[in-house]
C-alpha cells in the first residue's frame, strides 16, 4: 500500500477510536436530571462534531511524525492517550458550561 493509503487508515482508526471514547464518555450526562439527559447527550455529540477536524489533524500529524521516525509506536500510543484524555476533559468542561446556560 502507498503512503497516502496508510495515512487514510490512520485517520480512520483515530477518529473511530475517538468516537468510541465519545460514546463511552456519555455518562457525564448521567449526573443531570432525567429530563435534561437527552439534551446533554445532544450537546455532547455536537461538541464531538466540533472537535472532529482537530482530532483528525492530530491523527495525521501523529502518523507523519511516526513515518518520519520522530516517534516510536510506544510514544505514538502514549501521545494519543494523552490527547484523548485532554480532549475529553476539555469537552466535559464545555458540556458543563452549556448545560449551566440551559
N, C-alpha and C positions, 0 to 999 in steps of 0.2 A: 504494500500500500504506500501511496505517496504521503508526503508530509502534511498537506492540507487535509487529507482524509483523517489522519491521526489527530490533527487539531480539532476537527469537527467532532470526532468521537470523544475527545477530552472535554469539550464544551458540553456536549450532551450528558456525559456522565456527571459533570459538576452540577449542571442545572437540575438534573434528575435527583442527584443527592441532596441538593438544597431544597427541592420540592418535598422530598420525604422528611427533611428536617422541619419544614414549614408545617406539614401535616402533623408530625409528631409533636410540634410545639403548640398545637391548638389548645391544650389545657390552660394557657393563660386566661382563656375565656371562661373557664370553669369557676373562677372566683367571682364572677359577676352574677347578679340575679338572673334566674332563668329567662325572664323577659328580655334581657339585654344580651344574652349569649349569642343569639343569631346575628345581631348587629355587630357584635365583637368579631365573630368569625368572618363576616363580610369585610370589615376593616382590616383584619389580619391578612386576608387574601389580597386585598388591594395593596397593602404595604409590601407584600412579597412581589407583586407585579411591578411596583415602582422600583424595587431593588433588582429586578431581573437583569437589566443591562449591566449593572455594576458587578453582579455575580458572574455573568458570562465573561466580562472583560477580565476579571480576576482569574478565571479559569484559563483563558487564552494566555494571559501573561505568565501564569504559573507553568503552563505547558511549554511555552517558548523558553523560559529560564531553564527548565529541565532538559529540553532538547539541546540547549547550548552548553549543557554540563555545568551550569552555575549552581544547581541544587541537585541533590540526590533524591531517590524515592522516599527516604525517611524524612528529609527536610520538606519535601513536597507535601507529604501527608500531614506533618506537624503544622505547616503553614496553613493548609486547608482547614484543619480542625480549629486553629486559632481564628481564622477568618470567619468560619461558620459561627463560632461562639460569639465573636464580637458583632457580627452582622445580626444575629438573632437577638442579642441583648439590646442593640440599638432599635430594632424593630419593636421589641417589647416596650421600650420607653416611649416610642412614638404611638404605640397602641394605647398605652395608659393616658397619654396626653389627649388623644382623640376621644377616648371613652369619657374622660373628665368633661370635655366640652359638650358631650351629648346628654 
